């Protein structure tokens, strides 16, 4: 059976994809404009493909798949009193949230087929959010411009993925070593030299583990990018007319006329490399700047893990007994709050809530490991 956290994430994302597919299908059936209808149908097909991927992973892990018909029936009842535009706006917000959810999943999922699938789905969901934004704001140039600027800011932040690696590395190092320090402190009744040595070796092991994990994850993401680009290149070679029409449709959604969009695509088609780069950027959001650097990810993650891990150990270099334990708890919990707040740089949560949550989790972790250490020492 799958880990409970993984199972819960799979079921939640499967449910969202099924709802999205059903909604896109219904909206497409009511859409009079041919171009807008084709976009909605393509989005429905992508959501159905994502749902099928989740079903495959759930089946492999022994997770029961809910009744799709029941999910769609409940959704139809919820949609009865909302207009077409209202549902498009809601879907736009949902797609943007889906991007955030998939990025959050990538922050803790281990390397493997599920993580590879999530990385690919995250890229496609980003493209869905962009397509929907143009559909919703098609007649409002100001909002389209704002969306384009937001997307450009995302490309800039995407090139700084090492920030996320560093934050999650510090988070992991701090949490793991605080638990080790608290447990050894309870077991040894505050013998500083043993606690410091245990913490140092724990720091080394955590840093190496996080660094290697970040390297493999970034390498896998780069391989996904390469596979997507190869797939797009193959489609461009096998069905050039279809790909040109698809790109022209993207430009029409951005405000160009049908004639202008086809003229632009015709010019791009004269340079196959430029055509391919444009297609993967428009459809998948993949650019040269967004490609992860495995070495940078590994270094930032391992160094940040080491920095986070050394914090609970520092007091034991200078203090003894209860004073060292109290000092370690205080600075560790303060660091928990700081790292939790910093996590909001790569998530959409409130900084105070995120910091407080991590502080509470750290306090519980420390109390449990300290208590277990005392218990073992008394046996």
C-alpha positions, 0 to 999 in steps of 0.5 A: 500500500502507498504511503498515506501522504502520497495516496492523499495527494494522488486522490486529490489531484485525480479528483481535480483533473476529473472535474477539470476535464468534465467542466472543459467538455461541458463548456466546449459544448456550449461555446459558439466560437470555433477557436475557443471551442478547440482550445477548451477541447484540447484542455479537456483532453489534457486533463483526461490524460492527467487523470489517466496518469493518476489512475495508473499510478494509483492502480500500481500502488493499490489505491482504490479509484473513486467512481468517476461518474459520481464525481462528475454528477456532483460537479454538474449540480454545482455548475447549474447556477453559474454562467460560462464566463464565471466558470472560465474565471473559476477554472483560470484560478483553479489552473493557477492553483494546480501549478502551485500544488504540483510544485509543492508535490515536487518539493517532497516526492522522491525520485521515480516515475510518479515524480516524473509524471508530476513534473510533466503535468506541472508544465502542462498546467502552466500552459493551461493557466496561460490559455485560460487567461487569454480566453477569459481576458481576450477582449481586455488588452490591459489584463492580457498585458498584465498576464504576460508581465506575470509570466515573464516574472515567473520565467525570471524566478524559474531561473532561480530554482536554487532558492527553493532547493536552499530553503527546503534543504535548510528545512530538512537539515534543521528538522532532522538534526534538531530531532537528533540533538533532542533525542541524544540530549534526553538520552545522555542528560545533556552531555554536550560533547556527545550531542555535538558529535552526534549533531555533526555527523547527522549534519554531514549525512543530511547534507550529503543526502539532500545534495544527492537528492537535489542533483538527481531531481534536477537531472530528472527534470532536465530529462523531462524537458529534453523528452518534451522538446524531442516529442514536440520536435517529432510532432513538428516533423510529422504534422507541420501544418497542425503545429503551425495552426496550433501556434497561430491559435496561441497568437490569436489568443494573445490579440493578433488577428488570424492573418497576422498570426499566420504571417508570423508563424509562416516567418517562424516556420522558415527557421525550424529551430526558432519554430521549435523553441517558440512551440515549446515555450508557448505550449509547455513554458519551457525555456533555456532559462527554466532548465534546472542545473543539477550541480547548482541544485546539489550545492545549494541544497547541501550547503543550506542543509548543513547551515540549517543542521548546524543551528541546533548543535551550536549551543553545545560547543559553548554550554553544558547541561540544561543551559545548552539544551534550553538554548538549543531549543530556543534558537532551533524553534526561532530558526524553524519559524524563519525557515517556515516563513522563507518557504513562502518565497516558493509557495503561496501561503501566508508567511506567518502561518507557514512559520508558525506551523513549522515552529509547532511541528519542530516543538512536537518533534523535539519533545517526542525525541527528547522524551524517547531519549529519556525513556531509553536512558531509564531502561 
